[in-house]
Amino acid sequence: MKLVAFDFDGTLSDSEMTVLLGERMGVADEMADITERAMNDEMSYAESLRKRASLLEGLEEESAEEAYGEVELRPGAAELIQRLNDYGHATAILTGGFDRGVERALEAEGVEVDHIVSNRLPVKGGRLTGDVDGPLIEGTKDRELERLADELDVKMAHTVAVGDGANDLPMLEVAGLAVGFVPKDAVRSSCDVVVASMDRLARVFEERNLLRAADE
């Protein structure tokens, strides 16, 4: 068994949760700019996340749920996750994004992962508070990957990390196999291999003997 950990926004999904939420507050462009700066390592992820959450203060919970419902997995992502599950690997999503968006996207495709480590946007009185909490604000993905590997008794050499942005760098740097999914320039040099589609990622996993080829 190996442990395969995916980033979510920009990797398993091409939806950006904070932008979808921001559209309902009229701040989508500002959200996208903050996100891009963070992914290019121009500001800390914690700072960017708090800035984006603050822009959502007062958003109705019902509107937030509508936005979460628009989050989608990339074509082929659900099938790849299911193949990894069927092959006996442990699958995880490590994301600075929000639990409800991840859960809704997985539910829509009828697929599950073994572990989700994410943040959340607190609600009070039926509206978002503008705060954010969770393990991946100040915490880093390398620590969460190492924690899961320890819990599952998986050697770090048998871990795989797939991500695209600067906040993925810590887990990419410690994983046994680091895969960049259309990675930002600041991330590319830390990747063992780079892919641009879920089909190509599946081929990489087949080549590395994580999966058998689909036509076998």
Secondary structure, DSSP 8 states (H G I E B T S, - for coil): --EEEE-TBTTTBS--HHHHHHHTTT-HHHHHHHHHHHHTTSS-HHHHHHHHHHTTTT-BHHHHHHHHTT----TTHHHHHHHHHHTT-EEEEEEEEEHHHHHHHHHHHT---SEEEEEB--EETTEE-S--BSTTSSS-HHHHHHHHHHHHT--GGGEEEEE-SGGGHHHHHHSSEEEEES--HHHHTT-SEEESSHHHHHHHHHHTTSS--TT-
